[in-house]
Amino acid sequence: MPDILLLPEIATYFDVTVDALMGYEPQLAKEQIQKLYTELGENFVQLPFEDAFAKSEALVKKYYSCYLFLVQICVLWLNHYMLARDKKRQEEILDKIQELCNHILKNCSNTEIYSDVLGIRASVDLICNRPKEIIDGISNLLNPKRVLNQSDGLLIQAYLMDGQMQEADCFTQASMYLHLFMLVGDSIYYLSIHNKEKELCEETITRIDTLIQKYHMVELNPNIVASYHFQVALYRASMGEQAATVQRLQKYAKAVYLLTEKGMLHGDSYFNQLDSWFETLDLGTQMPRNKKIVVQSAKEKMNHPIFIELCGENEIAKLQKMMED
């Protein structure tokens, strides 16, 4: 038996972790991870922040080599760090997320997990106002010119060629679904970039509104549709259009209510193969944040000074109430 101090060197020689060298694999099943995530998320609502955080941190130490679980802990902390007592503590939590991301990237060889962690780390960099780190970290990975970013059709054709019609149908629907909502999500940034160009903004809003209506997108994914309506409300408010701003905030409030009541992801009679695909997601269809936190966050966004000044506090209070009833 080698001296314990030699274990890191031996693990490095064989390009494995010390845990792998010792045969220690504290892996959790996906269902266990989903259950733990739900329990930990509820802790952040029911317990003082530090108590809830301590419970999650204890599980990190216990399952430090279960990288799929650690990814979800990063997601958990990223969705709840703002509940910490002050800005300094929030920054400490964000630093812990970065440290955990770096640990996963260093030790995990799973390419799917690796890609997810790069996205989480980039989200932290965005919050911390570190744009150069984001550009250096993921710009090449997400470059539209890369072949793999245009290869959905290759897998669909392969399924068809192999006679796997069910898999081809499910993957095609999932791809269509994701690209629809990516288009809506990108339009949010497009409106922000061109918020002084009225003609372009109006054309964008007309096109996306039509898309949302035709595909019943508020029922399919109320979260991204709510974000879109909020961005349009900001644009309408910047143009001084009070009635249009209130109307758009109503759409935002209704989407948030639908999100909290029925959940984040749905199929319908058209996207009728998605339920099985949703089951393969790490967290299934559950929201990354508790309903109460989602509503509270949405209310705080409505308190934007531009809305208060244009619409008045009473009108905003009425709109906020729509998310509860």
C-alpha positions in Angstrom: 0.0 0.0 0.0 1.5 3.4 -1.0 1.9 6.2 1.5 -1.2 8.4 1.5 0.9 11.4 0.5 1.7 9.7 -2.8 -1.9 9.3 -3.8 -2.2 12.7 -5.6 0.9 11.9 -7.6 -0.3 8.4 -8.5 -3.7 9.8 -9.5 -2.0 12.5 -11.7 0.1 9.8 -13.3 -2.9 7.8 -14.3 -4.9 10.9 -15.2 -7.7 10.2 -12.7 -9.0 11.7 -9.5 -7.9 10.4 -6.1 -11.5 9.3 -5.6 -11.4 7.3 -8.8 -8.0 5.8 -7.8 -9.5 4.6 -4.5 -12.7 3.4 -6.1 -14.8 5.9 -4.3 -17.8 7.0 -6.4 -20.5 8.7 -4.3 -22.9 9.1 -7.3 -26.5 10.1 -6.8 -29.2 9.0 -9.2 -31.0 11.7 -11.2 -34.2 11.2 -9.2 -32.2 11.6 -5.9 -30.7 14.9 -7.2 -34.1 16.2 -8.2 -35.5 15.4 -4.8 -32.5 17.0 -3.0 -32.8 20.1 -5.1 -36.5 20.5 -4.3 -35.8 20.1 -0.5 -32.8 22.5 -0.6 -34.9 25.0 -2.6 -37.6 24.9 0.0 -35.1 25.4 2.8 -34.2 28.8 1.3 -37.8 29.8 1.6 -38.5 28.3 5.1 -35.2 28.8 6.9 -32.8 31.7 7.5 -30.5 32.0 4.5 -27.3 30.9 6.4 -29.0 27.8 7.8 -30.3 26.8 4.3 -26.9 27.5 2.7 -25.1 25.5 5.4 -27.3 22.4 4.6 -26.5 22.6 0.9 -22.8 23.2 1.6 -22.7 20.1 3.8 -24.0 18.0 0.9 -21.3 19.5 -1.3 -18.7 18.0 1.0 -20.4 14.7 1.1 -20.8 14.4 -2.6 -17.8 16.3 -3.8 -17.1 13.8 -6.6 -20.7 13.6 -7.8 -20.3 16.2 -10.5 -23.9 16.1 -11.8 -25.1 17.0 -8.3 -22.5 19.7 -7.9 -23.8 21.3 -11.1 -27.2 21.5 -9.6 -25.8 23.0 -6.4 -24.2 25.7 -8.5 -27.7 26.3 -10.1 -29.3 26.3 -6.7 -26.8 28.9 -5.3 -27.0 31.0 -8.5 -30.8 31.2 -8.1 -30.7 32.1 -4.4 -27.5 34.0 -3.7 -29.5 37.3 -3.8 -31.2 36.3 -0.6 -28.0 36.6 1.4 -27.9 39.4 4.0 -25.8 41.9 2.2 -23.7 42.5 -1.0 -20.5 41.3 0.5 -22.1 37.9 1.5 -23.6 37.7 -2.0 -20.2 38.2 -3.5 -18.8 35.4 -1.3 -21.5 33.0 -2.5 -20.7 33.9 -6.1 -17.1 33.2 -5.4 -18.0 29.8 -4.0 -19.9 29.0 -7.2 -16.9 29.9 -9.2 -14.7 27.7 -7.1 -17.1 24.8 -7.4 -17.3 25.3 -11.2 -13.5 25.3 -11.4 -13.4 22.0 -9.4 -15.8 20.4 -11.8 -14.0 21.6 -14.9 -10.7 20.3 -13.5 -11.9 16.9 -12.6 -14.9 15.9 -14.7 -14.5 14.4 -18.1 -18.2 14.4 -19.1 -18.5 16.8 -22.0 -22.2 17.6 -21.3 -21.4 18.6 -17.7 -18.4 20.5 -18.8 -20.4 22.6 -21.2 -23.1 23.3 -18.6 -20.5 24.4 -16.1 -19.0 26.8 -18.6 -22.4 28.4 -18.9 -22.9 28.7 -15.1 -19.4 30.2 -14.7 -20.2 32.7 -17.5 -23.4 33.7 -15.6 -21.4 34.4 -12.5 -19.0 36.5 -14.5 -21.9 38.4 -16.0 -23.3 39.2 -12.5 -19.9 40.3 -11.4 -19.4 42.5 -14.4 -16.5 40.5 -16.0 -17.4 40.6 -19.7 -13.8 39.7 -20.9 -13.9 36.5 -18.9 -17.2 35.5 -20.6 -15.9 36.3 -24.1 -12.7 34.4 -23.5 -14.5 31.4 -22.0 -17.4 30.7 -24.3 -17.2 32.9 -27.4 -15.5 30.2 -29.5 -17.8 27.5 -28.1 -21.0 29.4 -29.1 -19.7 30.7 -32.5 -22.5 30.2 -35.0 -19.9 29.3 -37.6 -19.0 26.1 -35.8 -20.3 23.0 -37.5 -21.7 21.4 -34.4 -23.9 24.4 -33.8 -25.6 23.7 -37.1 -25.8 19.9 -36.9 -29.3 19.1 -35.5 -30.3 17.9 -38.9 -27.4 15.4 -39.0 -28.7 13.6 -35.9 -32.3 13.7 -37.2 -31.2 12.2 -40.5 -29.1 9.5 -38.7 -32.2 8.5 -36.7 -34.3 8.3 -39.8 -31.6 6.3 -41.7 -31.5 3.9 -38.8 -35.2 3.5 -38.7 -35.5 5.1 -35.2 -38.7 7.1 -36.1 -39.7 7.8 -32.5 -36.3 9.2 -31.6 -36.3 11.3 -34.8 -39.7 12.7 -34.0 -38.8 13.5 -30.3 -35.5 15.1 -31.2 -37.0 17.2 -34.0 -39.7 18.5 -31.7 -37.2 19.3 -29.0 -35.0 21.1 -31.5 -37.9 23.1 -32.8 -39.1 23.9 -29.3 -35.6 25.1 -28.2 -35.0 27.2 -31.3 -38.4 28.9 -31.0 -37.6 30.0 -27.5 -34.0 30.9 -28.4 -35.5 33.3 -31.0 -37.7 34.9 -28.4 -34.8 35.1 -25.9 -32.5 36.7 -28.5 -35.2 39.2 -29.4 -35.1 40.5 -25.8 -31.4 41.5 -26.4 -32.2 42.8 -29.9 -34.8 45.2 -28.5 -32.3 46.3 -25.8 -29.6 46.9 -28.4 -31.9 48.9 -30.7 -34.1 50.5 -28.2 -33.7 53.9 -29.8 -34.7 52.7 -33.3 -38.5 52.8 -33.2 -39.2 51.2 -36.6 -36.9 48.2 -36.0 -38.3 47.7 -32.5 -41.9 47.9 -33.7 -41.1 45.3 -36.4 -39.4 43.0 -33.9 -42.4 43.2 -31.5 -44.9 42.5 -34.3 -43.0 39.5 -35.4 -42.4 38.0 -32.0 -45.9 38.7 -30.8 -47.2 36.8 -33.8 -44.8 33.9 -33.1 -45.9 33.7 -29.5 -49.6 33.7 -30.5 -49.3 31.2 -33.3 -47.3 28.7 -31.2 -49.2 29.3 -27.9 -45.8 29.9 -26.4 -47.0 31.4 -23.1 -48.4 28.0 -22.3 -45.3 26.1 -23.5 -42.7 28.2 -21.6 -44.2 31.1 -19.6 -40.8 32.0 -18.2 -39.1 33.2 -21.4 -42.4 34.8 -22.6 -42.6 36.8 -19.3 -39.0 38.1 -19.8 -39.9 39.2 -23.4 -43.1 41.0 -22.2 -41.0 42.8 -19.5 -38.5 44.0 -22.1 -41.3 45.3 -24.3 -42.8 47.1 -21.3 -39.4 48.8 -20.7 -39.3 49.9 -24.4 -42.9 51.2 -24.3 -42.2 53.1 -21.0 -39.1 54.6 -22.6 -41.3 55.9 -25.4 -43.7 57.4 -22.8 -46.6 55.1 -23.8 -48.5 54.7 -20.6 -51.4 52.6 -21.8 -49.2 50.3 -23.9 -46.8 49.9 -20.9 -49.6 48.9 -18.6 -50.9 46.4 -21.2 -47.6 44.8 -21.6 -47.0 44.6 -17.8 -50.4 42.8 -17.6 -49.1 40.2 -20.1 -45.9 39.9 -18.0 -47.9 39.4 -14.7 -50.1 36.8 -16.4 -47.1 34.9 -17.7 -45.5 35.0 -14.2 -48.7 33.7 -12.6 -48.9 30.9 -15.2 -45.3 30.0 -14.5 -45.8 29.7 -10.8 -49.1 27.8 -11.1 -48.3 25.4 -13.9 -44.6 25.2 -14.0 -41.8 26.1 -16.4 -41.9 23.7 -19.3 -44.8 22.1 -21.2 -45.8 20.3 -24.4 -49.1 20.5 -26.1 -51.1 18.8 -28.8 -48.6 20.0 -31.4 -45.4 19.3 -29.4 -46.8 16.0 -28.2 -43.5 14.2 -27.9 -41.8 16.5 -25.4 -42.9 14.9 -22.1 -40.4 12.1 -22.5 -37.7 14.6 -23.4 -38.4 16.8 -20.3 -37.9 13.7 -18.2 -34.3 13.5 -19.4 -33.5 17.0 -18.1 -31.4 17.1 -14.9 -34.2 18.9 -13.0 -37.1 17.6 -15.0 -39.7 20.4 -15.3 -39.3 21.8 -11.8 -38.4 25.5 -11.5 -34.9 26.3 -10.2 -36.5 28.7 -7.7 -39.4 28.4 -5.3 -42.7 29.9 -6.3 -42.6 32.6 -3.6 -39.1 33.7 -4.6 -40.2 33.9 -8.3 -43.2 36.1 -7.4 -41.1 38.3 -5.1 -38.4 38.8 -7.8 -41.1 39.6 -10.4 -42.6 42.2 -8.1 -39.3 43.9 -7.5 -38.7 44.1 -11.2 -42.0 45.9 -11.6 -40.8 48.5 -9.1 -38.5 49.8 -11.8 -38.4 53.7 -11.5 -39.5 54.1 -15.1 -42.7 52.2 -14.4 -43.5 54.0 -11.1 -43.0 57.4 -12.7 -45.1 56.6 -15.8 -47.9 54.5 -14.3 -48.0 55.4 -10.7 -47.6 53.3 -7.6 -51.2 52.3 -7.3 -51.3 50.9 -10.9 -48.1 49.0 -10.3 -49.5 47.5 -7.1 -52.6 46.3 -9.0 -50.4 44.6 -11.6 -48.3 43.0 -8.9 -51.4 41.6 -7.3 -52.2 39.8 -10.5 -49.3 37.5 -9.9 -50.8 36.3 -6.6 -54.5 35.8 -7.4 
